[in-house]
Amino acid sequence: MINIVPDPPFSFPPGTVHKTAESAFGSCDAGHGPLFAVRGGINAEDALVHTSLMLQCACASADAACNQSSTLEKGLLWSILHSVEVAKALVDALLDGAETSGMKSTE
């Protein structure tokens, strides 16, 4: 089994983003503000790990939908799947790069 969180945890180089900022999402047309928000002050590494896991679930959902759809829908779903895979690869590359940088600074 692959350990998602490095052991020991790495630290980000100076000048990089360390924590999340509050960010609201989930707006609707009911005349009130957004329903949800990302909390501010969350460790950036933790946020990226959760983002990667959520994108992995989105990939699995889109892939399953592709296998059960018509030709027109299938093209749209494959496009969504590709976009989610790209986003996951970017997040994972950030995590891998931060881990590599952190490991180099502790050696």
C-alpha positions as CSV (number, residue, x, y, z in Angstrom):
1,M,0.0,0.0,0.0
2,I,1.3,3.5,-0.9
3,N,1.6,6.0,1.9
4,I,-0.2,9.2,0.7
5,V,1.3,11.4,3.4
6,P,5.2,11.4,3.5
7,D,6.8,10.0,6.6
8,P,8.2,12.2,8.0
9,P,6.0,15.0,6.5
10,F,7.9,17.4,4.3
11,S,7.9,21.2,4.6
12,F,7.4,23.7,1.8
13,P,10.3,26.0,0.7
14,P,10.1,29.6,1.8
15,G,7.8,31.8,-0.3
16,T,5.4,29.0,-1.2
17,V,1.7,28.7,-0.2
18,H,1.5,27.1,3.2
19,K,-2.2,27.5,4.0
20,T,-5.6,27.8,2.2
21,A,-7.6,31.0,2.1
22,E,-11.3,30.9,2.7
23,S,-13.1,30.3,-0.6
24,A,-16.9,30.0,-1.0
25,F,-18.6,27.8,-3.6
26,G,-22.0,26.3,-4.3
27,S,-24.0,29.3,-5.3
28,C,-27.6,29.0,-6.4
29,D,-30.4,31.3,-7.6
30,A,-32.2,31.3,-4.2
31,G,-31.2,34.9,-3.3
32,H,-28.6,33.9,-0.7
33,G,-24.8,33.5,-0.6
34,P,-22.9,30.3,-1.5
35,L,-23.8,27.2,0.5
36,F,-20.3,25.9,1.1
37,A,-16.7,27.1,1.6
38,V,-13.2,25.8,1.9
39,R,-12.0,26.8,5.3
40,G,-9.0,29.1,5.6
41,G,-5.9,28.0,7.4
42,I,-5.8,24.4,6.1
43,N,-2.3,23.1,5.5
44,A,-1.6,23.2,1.7
45,E,-0.3,19.7,1.6
46,D,-3.5,18.3,3.3
47,A,-5.6,20.3,0.8
48,L,-3.7,18.9,-2.1
49,V,-3.9,15.3,-0.8
50,H,-7.7,15.6,-0.4
51,T,-8.0,17.2,-3.8
52,S,-6.1,14.3,-5.4
53,L,-8.5,11.8,-3.8
54,M,-11.5,13.8,-4.9
55,L,-10.2,13.9,-8.5
56,Q,-9.5,10.2,-8.4
57,C,-13.2,9.6,-7.5
58,A,-14.3,12.0,-10.3
59,C,-12.2,10.0,-12.7
60,A,-13.8,6.8,-11.6
61,S,-17.3,8.3,-11.9
62,A,-16.7,9.8,-15.4
63,D,-15.2,6.5,-16.6
64,A,-18.2,4.5,-15.4
65,A,-20.6,7.1,-17.0
66,C,-18.6,6.8,-20.3
67,N,-19.2,3.0,-20.4
68,Q,-23.0,3.5,-20.1
69,S,-23.7,6.4,-22.4
70,S,-24.7,7.1,-26.0
71,T,-22.2,8.2,-28.7
72,L,-22.8,11.9,-28.2
73,E,-22.7,11.8,-24.5
74,K,-19.6,9.6,-24.5
75,G,-17.6,12.2,-26.3
76,L,-18.5,14.8,-23.8
77,L,-17.8,12.5,-20.9
78,W,-14.4,11.5,-22.3
79,S,-13.6,15.2,-22.5
80,I,-14.6,15.7,-18.8
81,L,-12.6,12.6,-17.8
82,H,-9.5,13.9,-19.6
83,S,-9.8,17.3,-17.9
84,V,-10.1,15.7,-14.5
85,E,-7.1,13.4,-15.2
86,V,-5.1,16.4,-16.2
87,A,-6.1,18.2,-13.0
88,K,-5.2,15.2,-10.9
89,A,-1.8,14.8,-12.6
90,L,-1.0,18.5,-11.8
91,V,-2.0,18.1,-8.1
92,D,0.0,14.9,-7.8
93,A,3.0,16.6,-9.5
94,L,2.8,19.4,-7.0
95,L,2.7,16.9,-4.1
96,D,5.6,14.9,-5.6
97,G,7.6,18.1,-6.2
98,A,7.0,19.4,-2.7
99,E,8.0,16.0,-1.3
100,T,11.2,15.9,-3.4
101,S,12.1,19.5,-2.3
102,G,11.4,18.7,1.3
103,M,13.5,15.6,1.2
104,K,16.4,17.4,-0.4
105,S,16.3,20.2,2.3
106,T,16.5,17.6,5.1
107,E,19.3,15.6,3.7
